Amino acid sequence: MRLRPESLRTRIALWYCGVLGLVLLCFGLSVYFIVRMQLLRHHDAELVETAQGVEAVLSQHEDCEHLTPEQVKQLNQNSKLILFHAVEGDTRSFYRSPDLESRPYLQDLAATPRFLNEQAGFKTYESARGFVRVFTQPYRLHAGRQGLIRVMEGLGDVRIPLANLRLALLILAPLAVAASSLGGYWLAGRGLAPVDGITRLVREIGASQLSRRLPTPPVHDEIGRLVETFNQMIGRLEASFEGMRRFTADASHELRSPLANIKGTVEVALGEPRDAGEYQMALRSVAEEVERLRRIVEDLLVLARADAGRLSLDREPVRLDVLVRDIVDSLSERASAAGVHLTAQAADEVSVHGDERWLHQLLFNLVENGLKFTAAAPQVDRAPEVRVVVIEKDTGVRLSVIDSGPGIPEADLGHVFERFYRADWARAQGPTGGFGLGLSIAAWIVAAHEGTIRAIRRTEGGTEIRVELPISIGPHDAAA
């Protein structure tokens, strides 16, 4: 059985009711005890003043055991009931106010041993006729006699107003809680109404309507910030869906081309009987297209695993200068065959903390990309070349792959690292133009090493792909 209501509005109202009830309980108790204290202590100042007046009368003579007529007359003028007596083993009274005779309950109280043994200070007694407030003050006369002055005042039956106050609090407090709870429920509904509207609109927005946005409230409060956050999230979803659609379309296009070439080659080869040489040429063409398909699938798999966070880095010190020279040596034969001069300029013992396998892939993709476009569009006024430069800086290591190719147009510089992105000049190169995935993989590798990568159009012609890598990455350096 669920005891917790599912409605946030109901939970807010219940919480409001509980908190308000607790506040009213504390407030009611405070009011009750403050009123009670004020009723009981209302005459305290007058009692103290009367006791001081009695002490002044007693101090007129050496002793008070035998009061003079003048002293008795002065004491009888006090409006409060007074009594004083000795305390040295003898509690007999030297004086009683005449009013005691008219108030039996006060006379009975004054005769009780417990009353006579009370110490100095204020004390409240409850009798059948109501409460009695007593102030006791010690005194010492010139003859050395010590005693107590007791000043009493009947407070009447203050139990009646206190009972009425309790009844009022017990009746009004629940009514206030109930009324406030209804008001809180209504206010919670008004406050949460925009949230319900947001919920309905979000439900209406599907994958095909991600261009829609929630209306922004005029006040930038919590609801306004919630709407702004939802709109930002929808914008990110729209960008992700658009990227997925573009990625799917580009992947389909790139996969369709080699498949169409394979199908056409096979159909031509099977169209009529041919000799062994022609069949071998057809199979070699099919093998090239299959290799192209394999590379596309492998690159797609790398990017898919990277997006899913399933590719990890084995962090260890990597000699970047050695890695650059190895890449240049391995591609020098291909560069010579394409008529491109490939060189490396790297300082000695340049190390970074990273994954050697992926750094090798990064260098290979960048150098191969530079060779491909430099060889496809050689310059007439200078010899085509590709240079790999490694510079150690205070903040890290800069790796640059500089080619003398046709260069990247300014409009395409911000897109060259997008997946399957190929500018018109690159698509014109045909199959040699690549699939538009090599630089995307390079960008992922650089990001995984907490570096930056950018393409720069050189004023003298050609392109520079500049990579900035930190010397150490992430919190796993110590573990590596």
C-alpha positions as CSV (number, residue, x, y, z in Angstrom):
1,M,0.0,0.0,0.0
2,R,1.4,3.4,-1.1
3,L,1.1,6.0,1.6
4,R,3.0,8.6,-0.3
5,P,0.8,10.6,-2.7
6,E,2.1,10.6,-6.3
7,S,0.9,14.2,-6.9
8,L,3.6,16.8,-6.2
9,R,0.9,19.3,-5.6
10,T,-0.6,17.1,-2.8
11,R,2.8,16.5,-1.3
12,I,3.6,20.2,-1.2
13,A,0.2,20.9,0.4
14,L,0.8,18.2,3.0
15,W,4.3,19.5,3.8
16,Y,2.9,23.0,4.1
17,C,0.1,21.7,6.4
18,G,2.7,19.9,8.6
19,V,5.1,22.8,8.9
20,L,2.3,25.2,9.5
21,G,0.8,23.0,12.2
22,L,4.2,22.7,13.9
23,V,4.7,26.5,13.8
24,L,1.2,27.1,15.2
25,L,1.8,24.5,17.9
26,C,4.9,26.3,19.0
27,F,3.3,29.7,18.7
28,G,0.2,28.6,20.7
29,L,2.3,27.1,23.5
30,S,4.4,30.2,23.6
31,V,1.4,32.5,23.7
32,Y,-0.3,30.4,26.4
33,F,2.7,30.3,28.8
34,I,3.5,34.0,28.2
35,V,-0.1,35.0,29.0
36,R,0.0,32.7,32.1
37,M,3.2,34.2,33.3
38,Q,1.9,37.8,32.8
39,L,-1.3,37.0,34.7
40,L,0.6,35.5,37.6
41,R,3.3,38.2,37.7
42,H,1.1,41.2,37.1
43,H,1.4,42.5,40.7
44,D,5.0,41.7,41.3
45,A,6.2,45.3,41.1
46,E,3.6,46.4,43.6
47,L,4.4,43.5,46.0
48,V,8.1,44.5,46.0
49,E,7.2,48.2,46.6
50,T,4.9,47.2,49.5
51,A,7.6,45.0,51.1
52,Q,10.1,47.8,50.9
53,G,7.6,50.1,52.6
54,V,7.1,47.6,55.4
55,E,10.8,47.3,55.9
56,A,11.1,51.1,56.2
57,V,8.4,51.1,58.9
58,L,10.1,48.3,60.9
59,S,13.4,50.1,60.8
60,Q,12.1,53.0,62.7
61,H,12.8,51.2,66.0
62,E,15.4,48.8,67.4
63,D,13.0,45.8,67.4
64,C,9.6,44.9,66.0
65,E,8.4,42.5,68.7
66,H,6.3,45.2,70.2
67,L,5.0,47.6,67.4
68,T,4.1,51.1,68.4
69,P,0.6,52.4,67.6
70,E,2.1,54.7,65.0
71,Q,3.8,51.7,63.2
72,V,0.6,49.7,63.3
73,K,-1.3,52.6,61.8
74,Q,1.3,52.9,59.0
75,L,1.2,49.2,58.3
76,N,-2.6,49.1,58.1
77,Q,-2.5,51.7,55.4
78,N,-0.9,49.3,52.9
79,S,-3.3,48.0,50.4
80,K,-1.6,44.6,50.3
81,L,-1.8,41.9,52.9
82,I,1.3,41.8,54.9
83,L,2.8,39.5,57.5
84,F,6.2,39.3,59.1
85,H,7.7,37.0,61.7
86,A,11.0,35.8,63.2
87,V,13.1,33.1,61.6
88,E,15.4,32.0,64.3
89,G,13.5,28.9,65.3
90,D,10.4,30.8,66.1
91,T,7.9,31.4,63.3
92,R,5.4,33.4,65.3
93,S,4.1,36.4,63.5
94,F,4.5,39.9,64.8
95,Y,1.9,41.4,62.5
96,R,-1.0,40.3,60.4
97,S,-2.9,42.6,58.1
98,P,-6.5,43.1,59.1
99,D,-7.6,42.1,55.6
100,L,-6.6,38.5,56.4
101,E,-9.7,38.2,58.5
102,S,-11.9,39.0,55.5
103,R,-10.1,36.5,53.3
104,P,-10.1,33.1,55.0
105,Y,-8.3,31.4,52.2
106,L,-5.4,33.8,52.7
107,Q,-5.5,33.3,56.4
108,D,-5.4,29.6,56.0
109,L,-2.4,29.8,53.7
110,A,-0.5,32.1,56.1
111,A,-1.0,29.6,58.9
112,T,0.4,26.6,57.1
113,P,4.0,25.5,58.1
114,R,5.0,25.1,54.5
115,F,4.1,28.7,53.8
116,L,6.0,29.9,56.8
117,N,9.1,28.0,55.8
118,E,9.4,29.3,52.3
119,Q,12.6,31.1,51.4
120,A,12.9,34.6,49.9
121,G,11.6,35.4,46.4
122,F,8.3,35.0,44.6
123,K,6.0,32.1,44.9
124,T,2.6,31.3,43.5
125,Y,0.0,29.2,45.4
126,E,-3.2,27.8,44.1
127,S,-6.2,27.6,46.4
128,A,-9.9,26.9,46.0
129,R,-10.5,30.6,45.4
130,G,-7.8,31.0,42.8
131,F,-4.1,31.9,42.7
132,V,-2.2,33.8,45.4
133,R,1.1,35.6,44.6
134,V,3.5,35.9,47.5
135,F,6.7,37.9,47.7
136,T,9.0,37.1,50.6
137,Q,11.8,39.5,51.6
138,P,14.2,38.9,54.5
139,Y,15.0,41.8,57.0
140,R,17.4,42.5,59.8
141,L,16.6,45.0,62.5
142,H,19.0,47.2,64.5
143,A,18.7,44.9,67.5
144,G,19.9,42.0,65.4
145,R,16.6,40.3,65.0
146,Q,16.1,38.5,61.6
147,G,12.8,37.8,60.0
148,L,10.8,37.6,56.8
149,I,8.3,40.0,55.3
150,R,5.6,38.3,53.3
151,V,3.4,40.4,51.0
152,M,0.4,38.5,49.5
153,E,-2.0,39.4,46.7
154,G,-5.0,37.3,45.6
155,L,-5.0,37.1,41.8
156,G,-8.5,35.8,41.5
157,D,-9.4,32.8,39.5
158,V,-7.0,33.2,36.5
159,R,-7.8,29.6,35.6
160,I,-10.9,30.8,33.7
161,P,-9.1,33.1,31.2
162,L,-6.4,30.5,30.8
163,A,-9.0,27.8,30.1
164,N,-10.6,30.1,27.6
165,L,-7.3,30.8,26.0
166,R,-6.6,27.1,25.7
167,L,-10.0,26.5,24.2
168,A,-9.5,29.3,21.6
169,L,-6.1,27.9,20.6
170,L,-7.4,24.4,20.3
171,I,-10.3,25.5,18.1
172,L,-8.6,28.2,16.0
173,A,-5.3,26.5,15.4
174,P,-6.8,23.4,13.5
175,L,-9.2,25.8,11.6
176,A,-6.2,27.9,10.6
177,V,-4.2,24.8,9.5
178,A,-7.2,23.5,7.5
179,A,-7.8,26.9,5.8
180,S,-4.1,27.4,5.1
181,S,-3.8,23.8,3.7
182,L,-6.6,24.5,1.3
183,G,-4.9,27.8,0.3
184,G,-1.5,26.0,0.0
185,Y,-3.1,23.4,-2.2
186,W,-4.5,26.1,-4.4
187,L,-1.3,28.0,-4.5
188,A,0.7,24.9,-5.3
189,G,-1.6,24.2,-8.2
190,R,-1.1,27.8,-9.5
191,G,2.7,27.5,-9.0
192,L,2.9,24.1,-10.7
193,A,0.6,25.0,-13.6
194,P,3.5,26.1,-15.8
195,V,5.2,22.8,-15.1
196,D,2.1,20.9,-16.3
197,G,2.2,23.0,-19.4
198,I,5.8,22.3,-20.0
199,T,5.1,18.6,-19.5
200,R,2.4,18.6,-22.2
201,L,4.5,20.5,-24.7
202,V,7.5,18.2,-24.1
203,R,5.3,15.2,-24.7
204,E,4.1,16.7,-28.0
205,I,7.6,17.3,-29.2
206,G,8.8,14.1,-31.0
207,A,11.9,13.3,-33.0
208,S,10.4,14.9,-36.1
209,Q,9.5,18.2,-34.2
210,L,12.8,19.0,-32.5
211,S,12.8,22.4,-34.1
212,R,10.0,23.4,-31.8
213,R,10.9,25.3,-28.5
214,L,9.0,25.9,-25.3
215,P,7.7,29.5,-24.9
216,T,9.9,31.4,-22.5
217,P,8.1,32.9,-19.5
218,P,8.4,36.7,-19.0
219,V,9.9,36.2,-15.6
220,H,13.3,34.6,-15.3
221,D,12.5,32.5,-12.2
222,E,12.9,28.8,-11.4
223,I,10.3,28.0,-14.1
224,G,12.0,30.3,-16.6
225,R,15.3,28.5,-15.9
226,L,13.6,25.1,-16.3
227,V,12.2,26.2,-19.7
228,E,15.6,27.5,-20.7
229,T,17.3,24.2,-19.7
230,F,14.6,22.2,-21.6
231,N,15.1,24.3,-24.7
232,Q,18.9,23.8,-24.5
233,M,18.4,20.1,-24.1
234,I,16.0,20.0,-27.1
235,G,18.6,22.0,-29.1
236,R,21.3,19.4,-28.3
237,L,18.9,16.6,-29.2
238,E,18.1,18.3,-32.5
239,A,21.8,18.7,-33.2
240,S,22.4,15.0,-32.3
241,F,19.5,13.8,-34.4
242,E,20.7,15.9,-37.3
243,G,24.2,14.6,-36.9
244,M,22.9,11.0,-36.9
245,R,20.8,11.6,-40.0
246,R,23.7,13.2,-41.8
247,F,26.0,10.5,-40.6
248,T,23.6,7.8,-41.8
249,A,23.1,9.4,-45.1
250,D,26.8,9.9,-45.7
251,A,27.6,6.4,-44.5
252,S,25.0,5.0,-46.9
253,H,26.4,7.1,-49.7
254,E,30.0,6.0,-49.1
255,L,29.0,2.4,-48.8
256,R,26.7,2.5,-51.8
257,S,29.5,3.7,-54.2
258,P,31.9,0.7,-53.7
259,L,28.9,-1.7,-53.7
260,A,27.7,-0.3,-57.0
261,N,31.2,-0.6,-58.4
262,I,31.5,-4.2,-57.3
263,K,28.0,-5.0,-58.8
264,G,28.9,-3.3,-62.1
265,T,32.2,-5.1,-62.4
266,V,30.7,-8.5,-61.6
267,E,27.8,-7.9,-64.1
268,V,30.2,-6.9,-66.8
269,A,32.5,-9.9,-66.1
270,L,29.5,-12.3,-66.3
271,G,27.9,-10.6,-69.2
272,E,29.9,-12.7,-71.8
273,P,32.7,-15.2,-71.8
274,R,36.1,-13.7,-71.2
275,D,39.7,-14.9,-70.9
276,A,41.5,-15.4,-67.7
277,G,43.3,-12.0,-67.8
278,E,40.0,-10.1,-68.0
279,Y,38.6,-12.1,-65.1
280,Q,41.7,-11.3,-63.1
281,M,41.3,-7.6,-63.8
282,A,37.7,-7.8,-62.7
283,L,38.6,-9.6,-59.5
284,R,41.4,-7.1,-58.8
285,S,38.9,-4.3,-59.2
286,V,36.4,-6.0,-56.8
287,A,39.3,-6.6,-54.3
288,E,40.1,-2.8,-54.4
289,E,36.4,-2.0,-53.7
290,V,36.2,-4.6,-50.9
291,E,39.3,-3.1,-49.4
292,R,37.7,0.3,-49.6
293,L,34.6,-1.1,-47.9
294,R,36.7,-2.7,-45.2
295,R,38.4,0.6,-44.4
296,I,35.1,2.5,-44.2
297,V,33.6,-0.1,-41.9
298,E,36.8,-0.1,-39.7
299,D,36.7,3.7,-39.4
300,L,33.0,3.7,-38.6
301,L,33.5,1.1,-36.0
302,V,36.3,3.2,-34.4
303,L,34.0,6.2,-34.3
304,A,31.1,4.3,-33.0
305,R,33.1,2.8,-30.2
306,A,34.5,6.2,-29.4
307,D,31.0,7.7,-29.2
308,A,30.0,4.9,-26.8
309,G,33.0,5.5,-24.6
310,R,34.3,1.9,-25.2
311,L,37.8,3.0,-26.4
312,S,40.2,3.6,-23.6
313,L,43.8,4.9,-23.6
314,D,46.8,3.1,-22.2
315,R,48.7,6.1,-20.8
316,E,52.4,5.8,-20.9
317,P,55.4,7.9,-21.9
318,V,55.6,8.0,-25.7
319,R,58.6,9.4,-27.7
320,L,56.8,11.5,-30.2
321,D,60.0,12.3,-32.2
322,V,60.7,8.5,-32.7
323,L,57.0,7.9,-33.7
324,V,57.2,10.7,-36.3
325,R,60.4,9.4,-37.8
326,D,58.9,5.9,-38.0
327,I,55.8,7.1,-39.8
328,V,57.8,9.2,-42.2
329,D,60.1,6.2,-43.0
330,S,57.1,3.9,-43.5
331,L,55.4,6.3,-45.9
332,S,58.5,7.6,-47.7
333,E,58.3,5.0,-50.4
334,R,54.6,5.9,-51.1
335,A,55.5,9.5,-51.1
336,S,58.4,9.0,-53.6
337,A,56.1,7.0,-55.9
338,A,53.6,9.9,-55.8
339,G,56.4,12.5,-56.4
340,V,56.1,14.1,-53.0
341,H,59.0,15.0,-50.8
342,L,58.3,13.8,-47.3
343,T,60.4,15.1,-44.4
344,A,60.4,15.1,-40.6
345,Q,61.7,17.9,-38.3
346,A,61.6,16.8,-34.7
347,A,63.6,17.8,-31.7
348,D,65.3,15.0,-29.8
349,E,63.6,13.2,-26.9
350,V,60.2,14.8,-27.2
351,S,57.8,12.8,-25.0
352,V,54.1,13.0,-24.3
353,H,52.0,10.9,-21.9
354,G,49.5,9.0,-24.0
355,D,48.5,5.9,-26.0
356,E,51.2,5.0,-28.5
357,R,48.7,3.0,-30.7
358,W,46.3,5.9,-31.1
359,L,49.1,8.5,-31.5
360,H,50.5,6.4,-34.3
361,Q,47.1,6.3,-35.9
362,L,46.8,10.1,-35.5
363,L,50.2,10.7,-37.3
364,F,49.4,8.2,-40.0
365,N,46.0,9.8,-40.8
366,L,47.4,13.3,-40.9
367,V,50.5,12.4,-43.0
368,E,48.5,10.2,-45.4
369,N,45.9,12.9,-45.8
370,G,48.6,15.5,-46.7
371,L,50.3,13.1,-49.1
372,K,47.0,12.3,-50.8
373,F,45.9,15.8,-51.6
374,T,49.5,17.1,-52.3
375,A,50.0,14.3,-54.9
376,A,46.5,14.8,-56.4
377,A,47.1,18.5,-57.1
378,P,50.8,19.2,-57.5
379,Q,52.1,22.7,-57.7
380,V,53.8,23.8,-60.9
381,D,56.0,26.5,-59.4
382,R,57.4,24.4,-56.6
383,A,58.1,20.8,-55.8
384,P,55.3,19.1,-53.8
385,E,56.3,18.4,-50.3
386,V,54.9,17.3,-46.9
387,R,56.7,18.3,-43.7
388,V,56.1,16.9,-40.2
389,V,57.3,19.3,-37.5
390,V,57.5,18.6,-33.8
391,I,58.2,21.4,-31.4
392,E,58.5,21.1,-27.6
393,K,56.9,24.1,-25.8
394,D,56.5,25.1,-22.2
395,T,52.8,24.2,-22.2
396,G,53.2,21.0,-24.2
397,V,54.1,19.7,-27.6
398,R,53.1,21.1,-31.0
399,L,52.8,18.7,-33.9
400,S,52.3,20.2,-37.4
401,V,51.7,18.4,-40.7
402,I,52.4,21.0,-43.5
403,D,51.7,20.2,-47.1
404,S,52.0,22.2,-50.3
405,G,48.7,21.0,-51.7
406,P,45.9,23.2,-53.1
407,G,44.9,24.3,-49.5
408,I,41.5,24.3,-47.9
409,P,39.1,27.1,-48.7
410,E,38.2,29.4,-45.8
411,A,34.6,28.3,-45.8
412,D,35.6,24.6,-45.3
413,L,38.2,25.1,-42.5
414,G,35.6,24.7,-39.7
415,H,34.2,21.5,-41.2
416,V,37.1,19.4,-42.2
417,F,37.0,17.4,-38.9
418,E,33.3,16.5,-39.3
419,R,32.5,13.0,-40.3
420,F,32.1,12.3,-44.0
421,Y,32.6,15.9,-44.7
422,R,34.4,16.5,-48.0
423,A,34.4,19.8,-49.8
424,D,33.7,20.0,-53.5
425,W,37.4,20.2,-54.3
426,A,38.0,17.0,-52.4
427,R,35.1,15.1,-53.9
428,A,36.4,16.0,-57.3
429,Q,39.5,13.9,-56.6
430,G,37.3,10.8,-56.7
431,P,38.3,7.7,-54.7
432,T,41.6,9.4,-53.8
433,G,39.7,12.0,-52.0
434,G,39.1,9.6,-49.1
435,F,35.9,9.0,-47.2
436,G,35.9,12.0,-44.8
437,L,36.6,9.9,-41.7
438,G,40.4,10.1,-41.3
439,L,40.4,13.6,-39.9
440,S,37.4,12.8,-37.7
441,I,39.3,10.0,-36.1
442,A,42.3,12.2,-35.7
443,A,40.1,14.8,-34.0
444,W,38.8,12.2,-31.6
445,I,42.3,11.0,-30.7
446,V,43.5,14.5,-30.0
447,A,40.4,15.2,-27.8
448,A,41.0,11.9,-25.9
449,H,44.6,13.2,-25.2
450,E,43.1,16.5,-24.0
451,G,44.7,18.4,-26.9
452,T,43.5,20.6,-29.6
453,I,43.5,20.3,-33.4
454,R,42.8,22.8,-36.1
455,A,43.4,23.4,-39.8
456,I,45.2,26.5,-41.0
457,R,45.3,27.8,-44.6
458,R,48.8,28.9,-45.3
459,T,49.3,32.2,-47.1
460,E,52.1,30.7,-49.4
461,G,49.7,27.9,-50.3
462,G,48.9,24.5,-48.8
463,T,47.5,23.5,-45.4
464,E,48.8,23.1,-41.9
465,I,47.1,20.7,-39.5
466,R,48.3,21.9,-36.1
467,V,47.9,19.6,-33.0
468,E,48.7,20.9,-29.5
469,L,49.2,18.0,-27.0
470,P,49.8,18.4,-23.2
471,I,52.9,16.6,-21.8
472,S,50.7,14.7,-19.3
473,I,46.9,14.0,-19.4
474,G,44.2,13.2,-17.0
475,P,44.3,11.9,-13.4
476,H,45.7,8.5,-14.5
477,D,49.3,9.6,-15.0
478,A,50.5,8.2,-11.7
479,A,48.8,4.8,-12.4
480,A,50.5,4.7,-15.8
